[in-house]
Amino acid sequence: MDHINRDRHNAASVVEGDINLTPARRQWLQNEVGEETKELLEKDAKYFMHQSMSTPCLDVLQSCEGSHMISVSGKRYLDFHGNNVHQIGFSHPKLIARLTEQLQNLTFSTRRYANTTAIKFAEKLTSFTPKGLNRILLTPNGSSAIGIALKLARAITGKHKVISFWDSFHGASLDAISVGGEAVFQEHMGPLSPGVERIPPPITYRGIFEGNEGKALEYLQYVLEKDPQIGAFLAETIRNTDVQIPTKKFWKAARELCTKHGVLLILDEIPIAFGRTGTMFAYELFDIEPDILCLGKGLGGGIVPQAAIVTREEYKQVRTYFARSLHS
């Protein structure tokens, strides 16, 4: 049990993201979990790679239901986090029933064959989006959705550069951290994808434009006017990590700037869509529409890894759209 009992204050034992160095955690592991849990935690630490920005595990789960998680020793935890995927709670019986039904029939749809379930899913999803924002592509995770959105934007505009906010998070894959703004994810990664221009976000706390969104808009306008190779503006509609909420005035002006300069607005609502802000999608609160919408997390109901992009009808065939744009 060296891993469990070692001194967490020893600098040599500190790993990336291990920020809980108080005696309380060591006491928890010594006094609050049984031998079976300690042994399982040891095996977990032995076989799995440590996840960036996560502290080592504190307990071992056996089951989950509703808003609760139950450990192997019977402890019940009320989950206030939900990993942004549990809008309907853990193990929702209706969702489990439908998934079980699907697994007993069509478990995989071979390429170049359609299926009723996927078609109904696309039809339902696009019934919530504005008219014209009705073409979807499914992906296995949010990072993939971001990558595909950026790829689509390059193909549509013929421009490779993208603007994003400092401190934004768009995923942990190499292409996603290349366009994201959290510096810690870029450490020791070497050259990242080129063509990313990061600007200060319009945050209301501890930002250089604190309390002055007008300056943030001026910065965005300045960059767009200076660099005609920018083809996309990627942003979280509402920043999820610390819940920074721009005003409607900011987003309407940003939308107008993108339209004026021929820049696609890509909104990342992977962690916050599907009712978390009181509307189905967060952009509805600001009376704007994205050109590409990235979705995920709650889309899979906390059971299936599922993400998607939703984009405009005119982008359904990129080559046709691009050729038409060149001759217009």
GUGU-734306 format. One record per atom (N, C-alpha, C, O): residue in one letter; y, x, z. Coordinates in steps of 0.2 Angstrom, whole numbers, plus 5000, padded with zeros to 4 digits. Each point is the difference from the previous one (the first is absolute). Layout:
REM GUGU-734306
aYXZ...
This chain:
REM GUGU-734306
m499450045000m500649965000m500650045000m500649985003d499450084994d500650055000d500649964997d500650015002h499249964992h500649974997h500349945004h500750005000i498949975004i500349945004i500450035006i500549975001n499250085002n500350025006n500550065000n500350025005r499850014989r500450064999r500749985002r500349955000d500150105002d500750005002d500449984994d500150044995r500249905005r500449984995r500750034999r500449994995h499850045011h500650045000h500050074997h500550034999n498949995000n499950064996n500250004993n499749964996a500850085002a500250004994a499550014994a500149974995a499450075007a499550014995a499649944998a499649994995s500449965010s499649944999s500449944996s499749954999v500950065000v500549954997v499850004993v500150064996v499849895001v499949994993v500549964997v500449965004e499750034989e500549974997e500049925002e499549975000g501150015002g500149935002g499749985007g500149955003d499750105001d499749995007d500650015004d500250055003i500249894998i500650005004i499949985007i500550015004n499049964998n499949985007n499750055004n499450015000l501050035003l499850065004l500049995007l500050045004t500149894999t500149995007t499350005003t499550004997p500550015010p499450005004p499749935000p499450005001a500949954997a499849935000a499450004995a499549965002r500550074992r499549994996r499450045002r499449974999r500750095004r499450035002r499649975006r499449995001q501049975003q499849965006q499649944997q499549985003w500849994992w499649954997w499350024997w499549965001l500550094996l499450024997l499550025006l499450004999q500850035006q499650015006q499849955004q499449995002n501049964999n499949945005n499949934997n499649965003e500650034991e500049934997e499549994995e499949944998v499750114999v499549994995v499450035003v499950055003g499549914995g499350025002g499850064996g500350034995e499149995007e499750064997e499849994993e500050044995e499849895003e499849994993e500650004996e500050034994t500649955008t500650004996t500250084999t500250024995k499850025011k500150074999k499650034995k500350044996e499149955004e499550034995e500249984993e500050044995l500249895004l500149984993l500750034998l500150024994l500449995011l500650034998l499950074998l500450034995e499250005008e499850074998e499850014993e500250044996k499349915003k499750004993k500549984995k500150034994d500449935007d500549984996d500550064998d500150014995a500050035011a500550064999a499650054996a500350044997k499049965003k499650054997k500049994993k500050054996y499949895002y499849994993y500649984995y500050014994f500549965009f500649974996f500650055000f500150035005m500249974989m500650045000m500649975004m500049935000h500450115003h500549975004h500549974996h500350034995q499949905006q500549974996q500750025002q500250005006s500250024989s500750025001s500449945004s499949944998m500550085006m500449965004m499749955005m500349955002s499050064999s499749965005s499750045006s499850064999t500349915007t499750045006t499249995000t499849954997p499850095006p499349995000p499849935003p500449985004c499150004995c499749935002c500050005007c499850055004l500349894999l500049995007l499449965002l499850005006d499949964990d499449965001d499649994994d500250024995v499249945006v499649994994v499949925000v499849975005l500350004989l500049934999l499349984998l499750034997q500249915006q499349974998q500149944995q499649994996s501049975006s500149944996s500749985000s500450035004c499849924992c500749985000c500049924998c499649984996e500949995007e500149934998e500749985002e500350015005g500049954990g500649975001g500550065001g500150044996s500349965010s500450055002s499850065004s500350045003h499049954999h499750055005h499550054997h499749984995m500250075008m499550054998m499650015006m500350005006i499050014993i499650015006i499650064999i499750024995s500350025011s499750075000s499349995001s499749955002v499950114997v499350005002v499949995007v499449985002s501050035002s499949995008s500349935002s499949985006g500349984989g500249935001g500849995002g500249955001k500250114999k500749995001k500349964994k499850014994r500749945007r500349964995r500750035000r500450005005y499850024989y500750024998y500449954996y499749974995l500950015007l500449964996l500450054995l500450045002d499549954991d500250044995d500749984998d500149954997f500450095005f500749984998f500250044993f500649994998h498950055000h500250044994h499749974993h500449984996g499050015004g499649974995g500050044993g499749974995n500550095006n500050044994n500449974994n499850024994n500649935007n500349964994n499649974996n500249984994v499250005008v499549974995v499749935003v499749974997h500550025009h499749945003h500549945001h500149985006q500250004989q500449945000q499649945003q500349965003i499050044996i499649945002i499650025005i499549965002g500650105001g499550025006g499450034998g499850014994f499850025011f499450034998f499549954998f500049945004s499550074992s499449964998s500249935000s499649965003h500950024993h500149934999h499449974997h499850024994p499949925009p499449974997p500049984993p499550004997k501149975001k500049984993k500050054995k499650004995l500750065007l500050064995l499350035000l499850014995i499949995011i499350035000i499549954996i499650034997a500549915004a499649954996a500050014993a499650004996r501150015001r500150004993r499750074997r499850004995l500350055009l499850074998l499250005000l499750034996t500049945009t499349995000t499749974994t499550024997e500849925001e499949964995e500050044993e499650004996q501050045004q500150044994q499450064999q499850014995l500150025011l499550055000l499349984998l499650044998q500249895003q499449974998q500049994993q499549984997n501050024999n500149994993n500250064996n499550044998l501149965001l500350064995l500350055005l500549995003t499150074998t500350055004t500450054996t500450045003f499549974991f500450054996f500149974993f499649974997s501150045000s500149974994s500150064995s500450045000t499149964995t500050064996t500650004995t500249954998r500050115000r500650004996r499949974993r499449994998r501149975000r500149964994r499649945001r499949964995y500050025011y499849935002y500449975005y500250035005a500149914994a500449965004a499549975005a499449994999n500949985007n499649965004n500549955004n500650015000t499149935001t500449955003t500450015006t500649985001t499150065004t500350015006t500650044999t500649995003a499450074993a500650044999a500649964996a500650015002i499249954994i500549964996i500349955005i500649995000k499049985004k500449955005k500450045005k500549975002f499350095000f500450045004f500750024997f500549995003a499450034991a500750024996a500449944999a500650005001e499149944998e500449944999e500349985007e500649985000k499150025005k500349995007k500550045002k500549985002l499450094997l500550055002l500649994996l500650005003t499449994990t500649994996t500349945001t500649994998s499149965005s500349935002s500650015005s500449965001f499650105003f500550015005f500650044997f500550015004t499450034990t500550044998t500449964995t499849954997p500950085002p500449964995p499750004993p499650044998k500749914998k499850004993k500150064996k500650035001g498949994996g500150074996g499750065004g499950054996l500149945010l499750065004l499249975001l499849985006n499850034989n499449975000n499450044997n499549974998r500650095002r499450044997r499850055006r500450035003i499049974998i499750045006i499550054998i499749994995l500250065009l499550054999l499750015007l500450025005l499049974996l499750025007l499850075001l499850034995t500349995011t499950075002t499650005006t500049955004p499650114998p499750005006p500450015006p499749995006n500950044994n500450015006n500750014998n500250004994g500250005011g500850004999g500250064996g500550004996s499250065006s500350064997s499850004992s500450024996s499149955002s499849994993s500549964997s500250014994a500049935009a500549964997a500750034999a500349994995i499950055010i500650044999i499950054994i500550004995g499050035004g499950054994g500049964994g500350034995i499349915004i500049974994i500749974999i500250004994a500249985011a500749974999a500450064997a500449984995l499650085007l500450054998l499750024992l500550014996k498949995003k499750014993k500349954996k500250024994l499849925008l500249944995l500850014999l500249994994a500150035011a500850014999a500150054995a500549994996r499250075004r500150054995r499849974993r500450024996a499149955004a499849974993a500549954997a500150004994i500149965011i500549954998i500750034998i500349984995t499950065009t500750034999t500050064996t500650024997g498950025002g500050064997g500350065004g500250054997k500049935010k500350055004k499550025006k499749955002h500350115000h499550025005h500350015007h499650015005k501149984996k500350015006k500049935004k500049954998v500050065009v500049945005v500450025006v500050065002i500449895000i500450005006i499649975006i499749954999s500350085007s499749975006s500450025006s500550044999f499449935006f500450015006f499650065005f499450005000w501050045003w499850045005w499749965005w500349945002d499250085002d499649975005d499649944998d499749965005s500350024989s499549954997s499350025000s499950065000f499749895001f499250024999f499749954995f500149945000h499650094995h499749974995h499250014999h499749994995g500050045010g499350025000g499950085001g500550035000a498949995001a499850065002a499750044994a499850065002s500149924992s499750034995s500550054997s500650005002l499250054994l500550054998l500649984996l500550025001d499349934995d500649974996d500449965004d500649994999a499149975006a500449965004a500550045005a500649985001i499150075002i500550045004i500550044996i500550025002s499349994991s500550034996s500749964999s500550035000v499449905000v500549965000v500349975006v500549975001g499150045004g500249985007g500550045003g500250064998g500149925008g500550045003g499950025007g500450035003e499049974999e499850025007e499850084999e499550014997a500950035005a499950074999a499450035003a499750054997v500149925009v499450035003v499450004995v499550045001f500449914995f499549994995f500050054995f499550014996q501150025003q500050054994q499950075002q500050054996e500049965011e499950075002e499350034998e499549975000h500650094998h499450044997h499649974994h499550024999m500949944998m499749974994m500150034993m499849994995g500750065006g500150044994g500449964995g500449955002p499750074991p500349964995p499849935000p499449984999l501149975002l499849934999l500249984993l500350034996s499649905003s500249984993s500850004999s500449995004p499750044990p500850014999p500349934998p499749954999g501050065001g500449944998g500149955005g500249944998v499850085009v500249955005v500650025003v500150055002e500449904998e500650015003e500049955006e500049945000r500150095006r500049965006r500750005003r500450045000i499849905002i500749985002i499949985008i499549975001p501150035002p500049985007p499949925000p500349974996p499350005009p499949935000p500649975003p500350035004p499749904995p500649965003p499849985007p499949945001i499950105004i499749985006i500649995005i500650024999t499249945006t500649985005t499950055006t500449995005y499150054996y500050045006y499850074998y499550024997r500950035005r499850074999r500050024993r499750054998g500749924998g500150024993g500750034998g500449985004i499650064991i500750034999i500549944997i500650015001f499149944997f500449944998f500049945005f500149944998e499750085008e499949955005e500649955001e500650025001g499249924998g500549945000g500550004994g500549965000n499350084995n500550004994n499550004993n499950054997e499849895002e499649994994e500450024993e499750024995g500949975006g500450014994g500050074997g500050014994k499950045011k500050074998k499350014997k499950044996a499649935007a499350004997a500049984993a499750034995l500649925003l500149974994l500450054995l499850014994e500750015009e500450054996e499550064998e500150034994y499550005010y499650054999y499549984995y499950044995l499849905005l499549984995l500450004993l499750024995q500849955005q500449994994q500250074997q499950014994y500350035010y500250074998y499450044996y500050024995v499449975008v499450034998v499849974993v499850044995l500249905005l499849964994l500550024994l499850004994e500850005007e500550024995e499950074998e500250024994k499650035010k500050074998k499350014997k500050054996d499549925005d499450024997d499649944996d499749965003p500450054991p499849944995p499250015000p499749954996q500050105006q499250005000q499749965006q499450005000i501049975004i499749965005i499749944997i500449964997g499050025004g499749944997g499849955006g499949944998a500150085008a499749955005a500450025007a500150055001f499949895003f500350015006f499449975005f499949944999l499850105005l499449985004l500349995007l500350055003a499649895000a500249995007a499649955004a499749964997e500350055009e499749955005e500649945000e500550025002t499349924997t500549955001t500350005007t500650005001i498950005004i500250015007i499650065002i499450004999r500950055004r499650065002r499649985006r500249985005n499150034994n499549985004n500050045006n499949975006t500150104994t499950045006t500449995006t499850005005d500949994993d500449985006d500449944999d500649995003v499249974992v500349934999v500850014999v500449975003q499850074991q500750004998q500149954995q499650004995i500949955006i500149944996i500650014996i500649995004p499550024990p500650004996p500349935000p499649955001t501050044997t500349944999t499949974994t499850044995k500349905004k499949964993k500550044995k499950004994k500750015009k500550034996k499850074997k500150014994f499550035010f499850064997f499549994995f500050034994w499549935007w499549994995w500249974994w499750024994k500749935006k500349974994k500450054996k499950014994a500550045009a500450054997a499550054997a500150024994a499450005009a499550054998a499649974994a499950044995r499949905005r499749974994r500550004994r499750014995e500949975006e500550004995e500050074997e500150014994l500050045010l500050074998l499450024995l500150034995c499349955008c499450024996c500049964993c499950044995t500349905005t500149974993t500550034996t499850014994k500750015009k500650034996k499850064996k500150024995h499550025009h499850074998h499350004997h499750064998g500049885001g499350004996g499550035005g499550044997v500549965009v499650035005v499549945003v500349955002l499150064998l499549955003l500050005008l500050065003l500149885000l500050005007l499349995002l499749944999i500050105005i499350005002i500049995008i500350045003l499549904999l500049985007l499450015003l499549974998d500450075007d499450015004d500049965006d500350015005e499349934994e499949965006e499350005002e499749955003i499950104996i499350015002i499949985008i499549965001p500950065003p499949985007p500349945003p499949975005i500650004991i500449955003i500049934996i500349965002a499350044993a500049944996a499549955003a499850015006f500249934991f499549945002f500249985007f499649995005g501049994996g500249965006g500350045006g500349975004r499750104995r500250045006r500749995002r500350015005t500149974990t500850005000t500249935000t500649985000g498949975001g500249934999g500049974994g500049944999t500050104995t499949974994t499350044997t499850055003m500049924991m499450044997m500150074999m499650045001f501049974996f500250074998f500750025003f500449955001a499750115001a500650025004a500649994995a500649985002y499350044991y500650004996y500349934999y500649994998e499049955004e500349945000e500649995004e500449964999l499650085007l500549995005l500750034997l500549985003f499550054992f500650044997f500249974993f500550024997d499249935001d500149974994d500050044994d500550004996i499050055004i499950044994i499350004998i499649975003e500350064991e499350004997e499950084998e500450034997p499049995005p499850074997p499850004993p499849944997d500150125000d499750004994d499350015000d499649984996i500250065010i499350015002i500049995007i500450035004l499149934998l499949995007l499350035002l499549994997c500550055009c499450035002c499749975006c500449995005l499049994995l499749965006l499450035002l499750044997g500149955009g499450025003g499849985007g500349955002k499450095002k499849995007k499849925001k499449994999g501149975003g499849935002g499749964994g499749955001l500350084993l499849974994l499249995001l499749964997g500050095006g499350005001g499749975006g499450005002g501149975002g499849965006g499750045006g499749975004g500450104996g499850045005g499250014999g499750035005i500049954990i499350014998i499950054994i499650045000v500749944995v499950034993v500650054999v500649975000p499350094998p500650044998p500249974993p499750014995q500949975005q500249964994q500850014999q500449995005a499850034989a500750014999a500249974993a499549994996a501150015002a500249984993a500750014999a500450025004i499749984989i500750004998i500149944996i499649974997v501050005004v500249944996v500650024996v500550035003t499549964990t500650024996t500249954995t499749945000r500750074996r500349954995r499649994994r499650044998e500449905000e499749984994e500150054994e499550014996e501150015003e500150044994e499750075000e500050044996y499849985010y499750075001y499249994999y499750055002k500049904996k499349994999k499750054995k499450025001q501050004994q499750054995q500650055000q500549994996v499450075007v500550055001v500250024993v500650014999r499050014996r500150034994r500449954996r500550024997t499449925003t500349954996t500849995003t500450004996y499650005011y500750005003y500450064998y500649994999f499150075002f500450064999f500250004993f500650024998a499049964997a500250014993a500549954998a500550024997r499549925006r500549954999r500750025003r500549994997s499450055009s500750025003s500350064996s500650005000l499050044997l500350054996l500349984994l500550034998h499349914999h500349984994h500549945001h500349974996s499950025011s500549945001s500750035001s500449975001
